[in-house]
Structure formats: C-alpha cells, structure tokens
Amino acid sequence: MAGRINDDDVKVVRDAVPIDTVVSEYLQLRPAGGGNMKGLCPFHDEKSPSFQVSPSKGLFHCFGCQEGGDTIAFVMKIDHLSFSETVERLAAKAGITLRYEEGGYNPTHQRGERIRLVEAHKAAADFYVEQLGGEEAAIGRKFLAERGFDQSAAEHFGVGYSPAGWDHLTRFLRGKGFSDKELLLAGLSQDGRRGPIDRFRGRLMWPIRDISGEVVGFGARKLRDDDNGPKYLNTPDTAIYKKSQVLYGVDLAKKDIAKASRAVVVEGYTDVMACHLAGITTAIATCGTAFGTDHIKILRRLLMDNGSARVIFTFDGDAAGQKAALRAFEDDQKFAAETYIAIAPDGMDPCELRLNKGDAAVQDLVEPRTPLFEFAIRQIVSRYDLETPAGRASALDEAGPIVARIKNGASQHEVAVQLAGILGILDTQFVVKRVAQMARWARDRGGRGPAGPASSSSSSPSSTSSSYDSGQSPALSGPALNLRSPAHRTERELLKLALQRPELVSPAFDAYGVDEFTAPPYAAVRRAVEDAGGAEQGMASAPEYLAGVREAAPNDAVRALVTELAVEVFHGKTIDESYAGEQLVRVRLRAVDLRIHDVTSTLARLGTGADHERHQAVQNELWVLQQYRQSLRNSGAAAL
C-alpha cells in the first residue's frame, strides 16, 4: 500500500491553493467585511448567506450548520473525498509533486477510488473527441452540422464519438492502466458474455462535467436506426455521478450566472450549445431527469438569492413541455430568485430556433418572459369553463392553493388579485381572502416546526458543556450559547481577537485563566489556545497558529468553534488596541466581580465566630479584589 503523504507536502498544498479560489468553483462569494467573503452554504439549505470564508486564514465556517475547516476539509466534504484523495487533487491543481512516507512516490494504481474514476472519465472524453474525426464518425459530424454546430463548437463543448465496436474504449482504458473493476464502477463499461464491453457504442457523446469542471459522466445520442437503445443514454448513477445533482453546462455557465444573476434552464445538450453560441452563456440543462431540489441548490449557490436574480425556464410548447413547467413550479418557492418561463410561439426549442431564425431569435426568446406562477395558474384555469359560476369556483379551488404557497405576503396578495382577473371574478377581495384562508389551512396542516433558536438557549448548563468536555461531536445546531448575555458576547469577542488579531491582546491574554470564561465552550477554546502555546504564537505565523489551536482542541465540537471564531466578523467598527483593551478589561472585570461575590459569601458564612486568622485572610483578599476592580475601572487596560 502507498504510505502516508509527507506532512510538509500537505502544508505546502494547503498554503499553495487559496481557499477562496477553491470555494468559488462551487458557489458565488461576495465581500463580508474584515477581508472575509460570504455566500450561500453548500452543505445545507438556506436563504441568506451564513457561509464565511477567510482567505487570510485559509478557513471557512458556516454559522448556520456549523461546518468549518480549511481548504482540504472543504473539498473533502463537498466532493466526498478521503484526506489523501483531496490532497492529491489539490496538489495536481497546484503542480506539486507529493512525497509519501512509505514506498516513495504514489503510483497511479494506488490512488483513491474517486480520483481514479474521474481520471478514467477524462481519458474517455479525450478518446471520444479523437474518434469524432474518424471516418466512422461522419454520421455524428453530419448530425452536428445539420443542427448548426461546426468543429469549433464541438471542440468547445468536448463533443465526441463512441465507436460502434464492442470494446474499443474498454481496451483503450485498459492500456492506460485502468482495471476492469474501475471501468465497471465508472459506468464506462458493462458486463458482457466474455467480460466488460463498452456501455456507449456508435453514439454522439457529450461529456457531463460537475461544477468544478471535472468529467463525471456522459450523455450519448442515438445516431443509427439499427440502434435499439433509447434516443439518449446517460451514464448510470455512480460514486461520482448522480444525475439529479448535476447540471449540464454549469462548468461553462457558472461565472456568467453569478455575474448576471440570471440562469436559463433548457431541456437538452444541443439547446445548451445553441444558447451559448447565441450569446446566452448562462444556459444549463438537466441530464435526463426532471429539474428538482438538488438542481435548485446548485443554482441558488451561484445566484446568491439576491432580489434581482432571475431563473428562466425554456420548455417545449408541447404537452410534455407544459408538464415539465408545472413540475418546475412545484419547487418554485425554494427559490428566492424570481422564476419565469419562455416558450417560442411556434413551439421550437432553442436549437431549432437558432437553426431556423438565427442567434437573435434565441436571445429574444428569453427576454419577453412570463412569470412561472402565472403560466402554472393559466394552465390550470384553462381546463375549466370560466363562463359559468361553477367553473370559476372550481378553477379557484385548484389554482388558489398554488397562490397560497407563495411565502412572501405582499407577493401572495398581488398574485391573488391577478388570479381574480384571470378568473373573471369581480369581487377581488373575496379571492384575496380565500387565498389567505387556504394559506392558513396549509400552515395548520403542517403543524408546528422544530423549536427555534430560543429553545436551544434554554438548555441546562450540563447539556451546554457536555460535548465540549467529552469526545462527543456537537449537534448540527451548534453550541447552546446565550449570545444575548453581555458576558458571553464579550468572551466571544475576546476569543475572536485572540485568534484573528493576537497582536492586539498579547501578552495580556495569555495571563487569563480558563475559569475567567464563564461559557464552557469558550473555556474549552481558551484552553486550546493555551495548549497550542498561547496567543503570542499567532504573532509569528497566523495559519500555523490557527492550525495549532485547532489541533490542540480536544474534540470536533471545540475544533468547529475555533474555526467559527477565527472567521467571524467583529462587532466593533474599529478594531485596534483600544477596542481590544476594552474586551480584555470587561472579561477581567466580570471575573473579578464573580470572585468578589464568592469571597463576600464566604465571609458571610464565616460570621463573627470564625477563626480570627481565617477571617482576616478572607477580608484581606476581599480588599485586594475591590482595589483591583477600582483600578480596572479607572485605568482600563493599563491596570491589567
């Protein structure tokens, strides 16, 4: 077996690949202040960005789901890779050759399974592209030409051709060192009577890439009448390809989608090609499946759910296209972006439209848009006879619940008014009230949701601290801290300073005891800083210091909190020595006040009959504490 990757090489890889560059391949990032970036979390569903990236510290943290870590942790989590697979991928991206503790350099056949499957797909994509130029592939080139795609268009999208023989690709990939098992796992080959044979034969091939640009599957188009297979044949679900989680063309479109806050959803590979060549470079398509929840998550991370974001669906004008549009509307409320539908008057898809009427017609197609909810309502209403009271009432009963699902109250009211007009009901307020009633019924049927944030803050002290004092992992909702408490807010701010700006609180911070932090999670972080050598260590090298604190954390709960505090923005407007001094003094004052309270209680319990020396010692301690408190109030940080 290959040995462990050299620790120094891991550090070089971590430093060589900026975390914001890596994260930006998966979601749109915007400035969040303090040098940080923010975006919609890729690890849980949210409507406002709580995912923060700190490029200077090489860390990310989501304040919603508590996921956090460095560049390696991000790639491991989002692409489901092992540690070594992640380091190897990032090293390849940075052009770094890795060393291994045992067995020298890692031979190809010992790499992680996912990387091997990705490499097999890349080799297959190159093979198919080369085959497109051959004599046998003339039928494929003719298919493309008839749809207005020349050689440069095929090259841009990586279109290729799979030979009609039984095992051309299989033999080619074996020659590249891939095993039969790997080819079967990748979905590139399938079992035959005498061993693996090619899954795709005699077809035009489109490589399907994930959002980071890696080939993870293929879409294959039937070309010959004697091919008894389906018109389109896709890669089956594998360890690297899930058709419900991939959008064709997203690797090419993601930057323009984020820049323009607009995405155009089409139905096929040739439609994506036609749109991009016509200048609609935000076009993407699903891969042989209906547009669903996982596709929405991908787009929302790119669109950032800002108020001006637009998602335009272009479906065929036939019954199947209308049905697809209605399915898309089922998930409409999962978008913060506004959704529209565009259907060419003559029912042509973008590829046909470009071929028959040119690029300008494709551009015009996505401009005069109909809101998706309006299209859905009109499709439902069209089934009823609106000339009769019974028909109008039945149409309202079916269309009303659709309007009732609109979460924004103002939008719901406006659409209800439009519905009244579509139905021809003169009493607009009746329709508005009816829709509001349906919305209440829907909420009541849904029952009570999970307890809100307030419920977690009421946890007992023992439950709050248990995951920090033991080896348990924290709940997804994060630590049960009372952030309304002035004490907790100040302790949090001081720990953020110690992790992010240690030069402002050193050396004073390192003299603070763990018991001066009243929240058990914060006390655990303070101990981790101490075990890592103190905050002064951070003045030399911030990344190494933070890595040391994370490593010194006793469990994943504390480690996650360290990451969170290391990227969270400060509450103060100006972060300088004066601000740092205020936090130091507040935490120390609170600790002194608590100690004074304890000593006063001890003195009261001793009473007049206590041992004189014991009584005197306690009184002396109380006097010293009171003097120190007064000094802190008068002199501030100078008294520390």
Secondary structure by P-SEA (a helix, b strand, c coil): ccccccaaaaaaaaaaccaaaaaaacbbbccccccbbbccccccccccccccccccccccccccccccccaaaaaaaaacccaaaaaaaaaaaabbbbbbccccccccccccaaaaaaaaaaaaaaaaaaacccccaaaaaaaaaaacccaaaaaaaccccccccccaaaaaaaaacccaaaaaaaccccccccccccccccbbbbbbbccccccccbbbbbcccccccccccccccccccccccccccccccaaaaaaacbbbbbccaaaaaaaaaaccccccccccccccaaaaaaaaaaacccccbbbbbbbcccaaaaaaaaaaaaaccccccccccccccccccaaaaaacccaaaaaaaacccccaaaaaaaaaaaacccccaaaaaaaaaaaaaaaaacccaaaaaaaaaaaaaaacccaaaaaaaaaaaaaaaaaaaaccccccaaaaaacccccccccccccccccccccccccccaaaaaaaaaaaaaaccccccccccccccccccccaaaaaaaaaaaaacccccccccaaaaaaaaaaacccaaaaaaaaaaaccccccccccaaaaaaaaaaaaaaaaaaaaaaaaaaaaaacccccaaaaaaaaaaaaaaaaaaaaaaacccccc
